[in-house]
Amino acid sequence: LTSRDRLFSDLHAEAFKARGFKKRGHWLVRELGPLVQTAYLRASRFSSKDEAVFWIDIQIFSESWLKLVFPLRPCKIPNEGTPSLFSRELGTWCNPPLTSHRVKQELDSTELLFNLTSAAHNSATPFLDSCKTPASLLANLVESARDPDHLAIVGLSRLLGHEEQARHFMELAKQNAAHENDLRFLQLREEAIWRDAA
């Protein structure tokens, strides 16, 4: 675990600190007014004293979005389990992509640090830099080639006054619901998002 924590500290120093991210335990945090951008060291419960298994999640949070979409949920940002507008594992930006990270020896962590630092410099931090405002984040989410996070788009669109776009992505989300429970969840979110429109 010492090697894992040292790797995370080195990653902060080499790829995030100069961009304004502050280290808070297992979080790297950059506060940008209405948005909070983070890198989070998420530990596996299957780690042992001989091998640390973990992931590093790149996330973007918004208190106003959280209060709109999940009004009854406690608003603690950042916090593990708190819904975010964007979440992607840093390892997916590595070449080749890494599904998880394991640290056993100094050699392992040196190579892993190089791969994660490269992914942060080449992909993660440029993406975060392009999403410093709710409007720029929304534009990135709408244009994303990956599977769009409909609730992130719906909530941001509503907050920014793009009513037609919010309704459009809400309908898309419901059409793409995998099963009845997903649809019911989306209907509850829809009621929350437009609770003041009646």
Salt bridges, closest charged atoms under 4 A:
ASP5 OD1 - ARG4 NH2 2.99
ASP5 OD1 - HIS26 NE2 3.52
GLU31 OE2 - ARG24 NH2 3.15
GLU51 OE1 - ARG102 NH1 3.27
GLU51 OE2 - LYS104 NZ 3.91
ASP57 OD2 - ARG42 NE 2.57
GLU63 OE2 - LYS67 NZ 2.81
GLU89 OE2 - HIS101 NE2 3.16
GLU106 OE1 - ARG6 NH2 2.97
ASP129 OD2 - ARG19 NE 2.69
ASP129 OD1 - ARG30 NH2 2.97
GLU163 OE1 - ARG158 NE 2.93
GLU163 OE2 - ARG167 NE 3.66
GLU171 OE2 - LYS174 NZ 3.07
ASP182 OD1 - HIS179 NE2 3.88
GLU190 OE1 - LYS174 NZ 2.98
GLU191 OE2 - ARG184 NH1 3.95
ASP196 OD1 - ARG158 NH1 3.21
